């Protein structure tokens, strides 16, 4: 599972920070058994997700299992802002290297 900090709800920026979790089965709507969290999200990614459950005492359960949900902004291992090139890949324009992510389809 991926742990996330919830900073914005809808269009409202929160005063604090809430904790959320994206479980493996909530990353994609299809091929759930083939999902790898490390190929979907990385630390520092900005992710759009929906709350699907209040979860446990300390975490909201989140889902990215729609085309418009997933990573919105990603930074490469080299520290450069990356651009999406497909539904599962971001590319660093400086180094040309690609990294796997669960990419959110733009509005």
N, C-alpha and C positions, 0 to 999 in steps of 0.2 A: 504494500500500500504506500501511497504518497501522502506525506503530511504537508498541509498548506496553512498559510496565514491568511485569514479572510480580512481584507482591508476595505472593500467596497461592496455594498449590497444595493443592487439596482443602480441608481445614480447617486446614492448617498455614501459619502466617505465616512467611515466609522471613526469615532473618537478613540476607540481602543482597537484591540486586535483579538479576533476569535480564532480558534483552531478548528481545522477541518481535515478530513481524510478522504482521499479518493481510493477506494478499494479496487483491486484488480478487476473484479467483475463489473465495475462501474465506469471503466475507461472507455470502452467501445460497445456499441450495440450488437456487433457481430464478432465472430471468432474470439469470444471472450477467453477461451482456453489458451489462446496463443499470445495474449497480452503480456508484455514485460514492462514493468514500471520504469526501469532504467531507459527503455527505448521510447517512453511516452512523455516523461517529465524529468527535469533536472533542477537542482537547487538554483534559485534565482529566476526561474521562468515566471512570467506573468500568465496566469491561467484564468479562462472564463469557465465557470462551472455553475451548476444549479444545486441547491440543497434538496436532497431527497429524503432526509430523515434527521431528526434531532440527535440521533446516534447515542453515544454513551454520555457520561457526566462531563467529559472534557472536550469532545469533538463533535462537530456536525458531519454527517455523511454527505459527500458531494458526488455528483456524476458529471462526466464529460462525454456521455454516450449519445451525443447528437453531433451532426456535422458542424454546427455553429459553435460548439464547445471544444475547449482544448487550449493549447498554448497560443497566446496572442503575441508575445514578445519573448525572444530567447537570445542569450549571449553565448558565444562559442567558448570552447576551452581556451582560446587565445585572447578572450576578453572583448571580442568585437560583436556588435549588434548583427544578428542574422536575419535573413529574409526567407519566407516560406517558398518552397519550390514544388511541393506536392502535399497531399493530405497527411503524409507521415515523415516529411523531411524538411529541415531548415539548412540553408547554406550560408557560410561565412563569405562575404563578398571580397574580403581582403586576402584570405588564405586559400579560398576555393574549396575548403573541406566541408563535407556534409555531416550532419548529425540527425539522428532519428528523434522525432517527437510526435505526439498526437496533436496535429495542427488544427486550430480552429478555422473553419471557413469564414472568410470576411462577410460582413453584412451585405 
